[in-house]
Amino acid sequence: MNNYSLLQKFLHRAMLSSQIMREITFDFEKSIFLKKNDQFDDHHIFVTGLARSGTTVLLNAIYQSNQFASLTYDDMPFILAPNFWAKISSRKGYRRLQERAHGDGIKISTNSPEAFEEVFWKTFSSDLINREELLIKFISLILKKNNKTRYLSKNNQNIRRLDVISNAFPHSKILVPFRDPLQQAFSLFSQHIKFVKKQNEDNFARDYMKWIGHSEFGLNYKMIHSSNLKYPNENEFNHWIEQWYLTYNSILDYKGIYLISHQALCSNPEVWNSVKDMIGINEDVKFLFKASKKVIDQTFDKHLHDKCYRLYESLESKSFAR
């Protein structure tokens, strides 16, 4: 985003800001590249959960198996026409790894996977009748472009769509990582403050995050739970703790997911081995998971804190391969 030329910024605005343009490019892509006899299975992997739970790290670990197709920075800005863009683009992007805008130590290049799937949902989520069929076609296009049979998604917003994904892909697996509640809430709060500042200083950064549907924090923030809140102000630390509680409490007993403890991934290599076995990737694929623990310098609601840690214990007890 920081390296974009004026032409690249124009293309991003033209392709991503217009609902009509997104629909046209998707219709064009389908008509050219999808064939009636195309066959794809649905043994895909969807990584989702409240942001800052380790979803990106888990995405990168799975993606390095080279068994999955995923959206990458190379697909920008033609997210809904990946095959067309692959044919006309020189694809001479930034292959050198550099730290992403979050400042969290995660390094990316243009061929790194990322959660651009939200562009699809921004375009078609209101189409309640056809959205599952359209989602299947969208993922089929990504598979075709990458010559793969399995799709890998990381999209934190999909925590709102567990039923839709389960219905569209009944044989797929949904992985939901979670972290220590105070650490995860503090990370969300810190990122929110950082991105608000960045987006106030850079109009393109603000627009870019809006176009790709990045609403987990920053000026485009949309809370997952908005009703009957004790702490509705996102500029208060307690707001993010409350969102942590409401989000994970709402999925605690959901039957179609695999809860993944980020702490367990970082402290016990056997947990990663079990995850690999569960999703069916080569046991030789190794990945170093690192826990991050910050000093919490914010005051917080002790009662809410206690509720969160009781829930955290329940999540741990139900997590996969703890």
Solvent accessible surface area in square Angstrom, and as a share of the most:
residue,aa,sasa,rsa
1,M,47,0.21
2,N,115,0.59
3,N,63,0.33
4,Y,43,0.16
5,S,57,0.36
6,L,156,0.77
7,L,123,0.61
8,Q,69,0.31
9,K,67,0.29
10,F,130,0.54
11,L,46,0.23
12,H,6,0.03
13,R,115,0.42
14,A,31,0.24
15,M,27,0.12
16,L,2,0.01
17,S,53,0.34
18,S,41,0.26
19,Q,73,0.33
20,I,120,0.61
21,M,67,0.30
22,R,15,0.05
23,E,61,0.27
24,I,99,0.50
25,T,21,0.12
26,F,0,0.00
27,D,76,0.40
28,F,89,0.37
29,E,0,0.00
30,K,41,0.17
31,S,80,0.52
32,I,82,0.42
33,F,27,0.11
34,L,37,0.18
35,K,112,0.47
36,K,210,0.89
37,N,120,0.62
38,D,40,0.21
39,Q,156,0.69
40,F,68,0.28
41,D,65,0.34
42,D,24,0.12
43,H,88,0.39
44,H,2,0.01
45,I,1,0.00
46,F,1,0.00
47,V,0,0.00
48,T,0,0.00
49,G,0,0.00
50,L,12,0.06
51,A,4,0.03
52,R,39,0.14
53,S,0,0.00
54,G,15,0.14
55,T,5,0.03
56,T,11,0.06
57,V,32,0.19
58,L,1,0.00
59,L,1,0.00
60,N,34,0.18
61,A,0,0.00
62,I,0,0.00
63,Y,55,0.21
64,Q,85,0.38
65,S,15,0.10
66,N,109,0.56
67,Q,64,0.29
68,F,4,0.02
69,A,1,0.01
70,S,3,0.02
71,L,2,0.01
72,T,9,0.05
73,Y,44,0.17
74,D,15,0.08
75,D,1,0.00
76,M,11,0.05
77,P,4,0.02
78,F,19,0.08
79,I,1,0.01
80,L,5,0.03
81,A,1,0.01
82,P,0,0.00
83,N,12,0.06
84,F,58,0.24
85,W,36,0.13
86,A,30,0.24
87,K,152,0.64
88,I,98,0.50
89,S,24,0.16
90,S,86,0.55
91,R,71,0.26
92,K,182,0.77
93,G,31,0.30
94,Y,100,0.38
95,R,112,0.41
96,R,169,0.62
97,L,105,0.52
98,Q,56,0.25
99,E,88,0.40
100,R,22,0.08
101,A,41,0.32
102,H,23,0.10
103,G,46,0.44
104,D,45,0.24
105,G,51,0.49
106,I,30,0.15
107,K,123,0.52
108,I,26,0.13
109,S,8,0.05
110,T,23,0.13
111,N,76,0.39
112,S,15,0.10
113,P,8,0.05
114,E,26,0.12
115,A,22,0.17
116,F,2,0.01
117,E,4,0.02
118,E,16,0.07
119,V,1,0.00
120,F,0,0.00
121,W,2,0.01
122,K,74,0.31
123,T,5,0.03
124,F,21,0.09
125,S,41,0.26
126,S,102,0.65
127,D,46,0.24
128,L,126,0.63
129,I,161,0.82
130,N,63,0.32
131,R,57,0.21
132,E,57,0.26
133,E,92,0.41
134,L,22,0.11
135,L,1,0.00
136,I,74,0.38
137,K,66,0.28
138,F,0,0.00
139,I,1,0.01
140,S,11,0.07
141,L,0,0.00
142,I,1,0.00
143,L,2,0.01
144,K,69,0.29
145,K,42,0.18
146,N,41,0.21
147,N,139,0.71
148,K,53,0.23
149,T,85,0.49
150,R,42,0.15
151,Y,3,0.01
152,L,0,0.00
153,S,3,0.02
154,K,15,0.06
155,N,2,0.01
156,N,14,0.07
157,Q,8,0.04
158,N,0,0.00
159,I,14,0.07
160,R,108,0.39
161,R,30,0.11
162,L,10,0.05
163,D,88,0.46
164,V,13,0.08
165,I,1,0.01
166,S,35,0.22
167,N,101,0.52
168,A,11,0.09
169,F,9,0.04
170,P,94,0.59
171,H,112,0.50
172,S,20,0.13
173,K,52,0.22
174,I,4,0.02
175,L,0,0.00
176,V,0,0.00
177,P,1,0.00
178,F,1,0.00
179,R,28,0.10
180,D,42,0.22
181,P,1,0.00
182,L,18,0.09
183,Q,16,0.07
184,Q,0,0.00
185,A,0,0.00
186,F,28,0.12
187,S,15,0.10
188,L,1,0.01
189,F,21,0.09
190,S,43,0.28
191,Q,11,0.05
192,H,6,0.02
193,I,82,0.41
194,K,84,0.36
195,F,2,0.01
196,V,36,0.21
197,K,127,0.54
198,K,50,0.21
199,Q,1,0.01
200,N,99,0.51
201,E,125,0.56
202,D,52,0.27
203,N,96,0.49
204,F,20,0.09
205,A,1,0.01
206,R,85,0.31
207,D,21,0.11
208,Y,11,0.04
209,M,8,0.04
210,K,122,0.52
211,W,16,0.06
212,I,15,0.07
213,G,12,0.12
214,H,34,0.15
215,S,10,0.07
216,E,26,0.12
217,F,4,0.02
218,G,2,0.02
219,L,76,0.38
220,N,31,0.16
221,Y,35,0.13
222,K,140,0.59
223,M,45,0.20
224,I,42,0.21
225,H,49,0.22
226,S,80,0.51
227,S,82,0.53
228,N,158,0.81
229,L,28,0.14
230,K,133,0.56
231,Y,37,0.14
232,P,81,0.51
233,N,63,0.33
234,E,51,0.23
235,N,89,0.46
236,E,76,0.34
237,F,8,0.03
238,N,24,0.12
239,H,0,0.00
240,W,4,0.02
241,I,0,0.00
242,E,16,0.07
243,Q,2,0.01
244,W,0,0.00
245,Y,39,0.15
246,L,51,0.25
247,T,1,0.01
248,Y,0,0.00
249,N,69,0.35
250,S,70,0.45
251,I,8,0.04
252,L,31,0.15
253,D,94,0.49
254,Y,63,0.24
255,K,191,0.81
256,G,39,0.38
257,I,21,0.11
258,Y,66,0.25
259,L,9,0.05
260,I,0,0.00
261,S,1,0.01
262,H,16,0.07
263,Q,88,0.39
264,A,13,0.10
265,L,8,0.04
266,C,28,0.17
267,S,76,0.49
268,N,56,0.29
269,P,101,0.63
270,E,106,0.48
271,V,2,0.01
272,W,11,0.04
273,N,53,0.27
274,S,38,0.25
275,V,0,0.00
276,K,3,0.01
277,D,101,0.52
278,M,30,0.13
279,I,5,0.02
280,G,46,0.45
281,I,11,0.05
282,N,79,0.41
283,E,126,0.57
284,D,102,0.53
285,V,23,0.13
286,K,158,0.67
287,F,66,0.28
288,L,132,0.66
289,F,11,0.05
290,K,147,0.62
291,A,60,0.47
292,S,58,0.37
293,K,176,0.75
294,K,117,0.49
295,V,131,0.76
296,I,42,0.21
297,D,109,0.56
298,Q,63,0.28
299,T,126,0.73
300,F,70,0.29
301,D,22,0.11
302,K,127,0.54
303,H,119,0.53
304,L,14,0.07
305,H,39,0.17
306,D,44,0.23
307,K,58,0.25
308,C,1,0.00
309,Y,57,0.22
310,R,138,0.51
311,L,11,0.05
312,Y,28,0.11
313,E,116,0.52
314,S,38,0.25
315,L,0,0.00
316,E,42,0.19
317,S,63,0.40
318,K,103,0.44
319,S,5,0.03
320,F,57,0.24
321,A,31,0.24
322,R,162,0.59
